[in-house]
Amino acid sequence: MVSYVSALLYGVGGIVVAGMALLVAFQERLVYVPVLPGLTKSYPITPTRLRLIYEDVWLRSSDGVRLHAWFIKLFPDCQGPTILFFQENAGNIAHRLEMVRIMLQKLHCNVFMLSYRGYGASDGHPSQHGITRDAQAALDHLSQRTDIDTSRIVVFGRSLGGAVGAVLTKNNPDKVAALILENTFTSILDMAGVLLPFLKWFIGSSGSKGPKVLNFVVRSPWSTIDVVGEIKQPILFLSGLQDEMVPPSHMQLLYAKAAVRNNQCKFVDFPTGMHMDTWLAGGDQYWKTIQEFLEQHVPEKKENESSSNGNDLKER
C-alpha cells in the first residue's frame, strides 16, 4: 500500500514538473503566434489591394518599442464611430482585412488596426505587459487626432484581442465609449487546461478547481474574468456557439461577471459561429447587432448639438 501511494505521488509530481517545464519553455509560443506555419512575418497584402483608404501609422509604446498600425477610413471625412480593433493571437492584421472591409461598409465607421509588438511590421517581442502598453499607445494616438470624433472611440477585441481590449477599456473610462468582445477567454490560466487537459488540476483562475500550483509560472495570464467586472462602459458580447478554440462557456462567464455591476451589457450568440468565422456565420444579423449597439451607445451627434458645443467653446 505504501509503495502504491508513493508511486502515485511520484506520478503526480512528475506531471506537475512536466507541466511546469512546458509552461516555462513554450508558453509564449502557445499564447502568441505572430507567424502562421508556412508564412512570413510580413503582411501578405495591404489595404490598397482591397481599395481601402488608409494611412500607415507609426507609434512608440511607452517603453520605446516602435509599432505599426493601419488607420482605415470609409471615406476621407468620415465622422462615424472609430473602431480600435485588436486581433486574435495568430497571424497579423493583414489577415483581417477582408473582415474590416465589410465592417467599414456595414457600420459606416473608421477602423484602427494595431500590430502588437512582434507582429507584422512592429518591433519587439510580445508579452502581456508589452501589449498592454501598445494598446494604450494606440488609444492615446486616436484620442489626439483632429480628423475623427474622439467621443465615439469603440474598442473591439476578438479572442486574445478581447483580453487586450478589456484591460484598455477599464483603464480609460474617459477615452473609450464602449467595448465589443468576441469569442474571448476568461483567462490564459483557464485556457491552459483546455489546450493541455492534464494541467487543469494544477492551473486555472480563481473560480477553477484544484490547487493551481502552476499559476505563478504563467507570464501572460490575461485574466479577463477579473477585469470585465470593473468596466463601466457598455459592453457587447458576441459568442460563436461552435467555437472550437475557446469554449463558449467562457463568454457566458464573462457576461455574467460584467452584468452584476454593469446594466449596459448585452449578450448575443450565433449558433453556427466558430472561433474565427463568427462574423461570416452570423451574416446580416451579426452586423445588425453591432450596428444597433453603436446606435444606442455611441450615437451620431446632431448638427445643432455640435454647433452648440462649438459656440460654448468660443464663449470660453
Secondary structure, DSSP 4 states (H G I P E B T S, - for coil): -HHHHHHHHHHHHHHHHHHHHHHHHHHHHHH-B-S-TTS-SS-S--GGGGT-EEEEEEEE-TTS-EEEEEEEESSTT--S-EEEEE--SBS-GGGGHHHHHHHHHHH--EEEEE--TTSTT--S---HHHHHHHHHHHHHHHHH-SSS-GGGEEEEEETHHHHHHHHHHHH-TTT--EEEEES--S-HHHHHHHHSGGGTTT---TTSSS--TTGGG-S----HHHHGGG--S-EEEEEETT-SSS-HHHHHHHHHHHHTT-TTEEEEEETT--TTTHHHHTHHHHHHHHHHHHHHHSPPPPHHHHHHHHHHHHH-
